[in-house]
Amino acid sequence: MENEIKSTGQNPVKKNKLIKAGVITLTSLFLIYYVTLAVLAPFKTITTIENAFKFEDTILIQLMNIDEYADSLARLSSQIKSRIEAAELDSINCLINMKDCTINLELEGVTIHSAKITKMEYSEIFNRINHESKYAYLSTPFYSISYISTIPKVPIVVKNAPRDTAEANMMNTVPVPPPVDYVNYTFLFDKPLRLTISQNEPPAEHHRYSSYKNRLGSQANYVKSIFQSAVRFQVPEYTPWITIEVKQDDAKTIFRALPQNAALVLVMD
Amino acid sequence: MISLVYILYISLVHVPPFLQEKLVQVRKTDNKSYVVAEKELVKKRKKLESDFKTLQRKLEQKTPRQPFFVVNSTANNFRLYKGKKIIREGVCSTGSYIMLKAADERKWVFQTPRGVFRIQGKTTSPVWIKPDWAFIEEGLPVPPVHSNLRYEYGVLGDYALSLGHGYLIHGTLYQRFLGMPVTHGCIRLGDDDLKEVYRTLDISSKVFIY
């Protein structure tokens, strides 16, 4: 009788341990698979960019390989070509100079606004693409196809016309300063690139919740995209990214100045 | 349980981007090489140099040689340039972004337009010809088109420069509001700034507004 009780008492405990071990093993295996797929993504993107932006001129490629001066001329020429193409547009475009850490607004080739980048981080794949593909990739502007932002592009305030002068006098005649915003926006472009610009000042107390929500939202989208690829046994998409911080006023000025499909010129080296 | 959830969060959200950036550094850049004659390389180098000089010249020609005016409508400030040199800068007032809705469904958005403009005309002692919205926003009845009530003297300052489509650079009685977005689309300057801008810019000088 006692032996019976002992043997029936051990089985549920052993069963629970087996289930726990099984769950942990499966979860660990899935995590390894998930991380492996994520790690392969940037390598796939480098190959895609190198195949999409090829130099046909083999003489120029060899010259760039052996002559540093020729390489720097080719690099500067690709940058200027991109600036000239952006200058031909009749709208405001953006120039990010990663070497000088500045972000400029240009119109018809004239720099109309310049801001200092206080913090900049960018994807490591920019240093891994072969130089001729990189110059071809940078020799034309990037045109934005979509954006997401914490501030409106045009901050319209609707005002109903007063019925008479008495009502007009009652309306606030002293201009109210605009509210304190938290400025953070991300642009996606026609060529593989994701650009995020945010203010370098910490968000105000009442904006902290929305900035956490913003960050959690982008993390959730990131995990979701890898999950979706993992389930289909595909390597997920990896978009090369640049994240910069500037003063709030500059961030706002830049966002509001740029049109819907703004052109971006990148100067990297 | 909490630590398991935390480990899962770190593994899903933070580990992959960290490893992506670290491991891609290991990849060697695949620079291709080709066998090319020395003569071809020298010829290509010369062409590269001349193309570069042409491109550089083309870009430099974009900067106007004549004085031009730049307005930042978000920060409400301006700069007056001659070539690449700033000769004057200060505060201004630009559009308030108010959308006025009248009872008869008409709407006006008081926004300073963005882009490149040219000075179309210059006037001293300008007179403001009040449009319909100027009466509607005061709760006043709108007078006929040629009524004397439409003409207001002295409110635009001593000078005005026209940008076309009814937009002006002019002065203001409300100097204390300079630096704030309070206008109906025009650009308002302080008296001294306006005088200098009027003196410096000519007809067809460029004005960049962003």
Interface residues (C-beta under 8 A of the other chain):
Chain A: T27 L31 Y34 V35 A38 V39 A41 P42 F43 I46 E50 D57 T58 I59 L60 I61 Q62 L63 N65 I66 D67 A70 L73 A74 L76 S77 I80 K81 R83 I84 A87 D90 S91 I92 L105 L107 E108 G109 V110 I112 H113 S123 E124 I125 N127 R128 I129 N130 H131 E132 V154 P155 I156 V157 V158 K159 N160 A161 P162 R163 D164 T165 A166 E167 A168 P175 P177 P178 Q219 Y222 V223 I226 Y238 D249 K252 T253 R256 A257
Chain B: L8 S11 L12 V13 V15 P16 P17 L19 Q20 E21 K22 L23 V24 Q25 R27 T29 D30 N31 K32 S33 Y34 V35 V36 E40 L41 K44 R45 L48 E49 D51 F52 L55 Q56 K58 L59 K62 T63 P64 F68 V70 N72 S73 T74 A75 S96 Y97 I98 M99 L100 K101 A102 A103 V109 Q111 R114 G115 V116 I136 E137 E138 G139 L140 F177 M180 P181 V182 F208 Y210
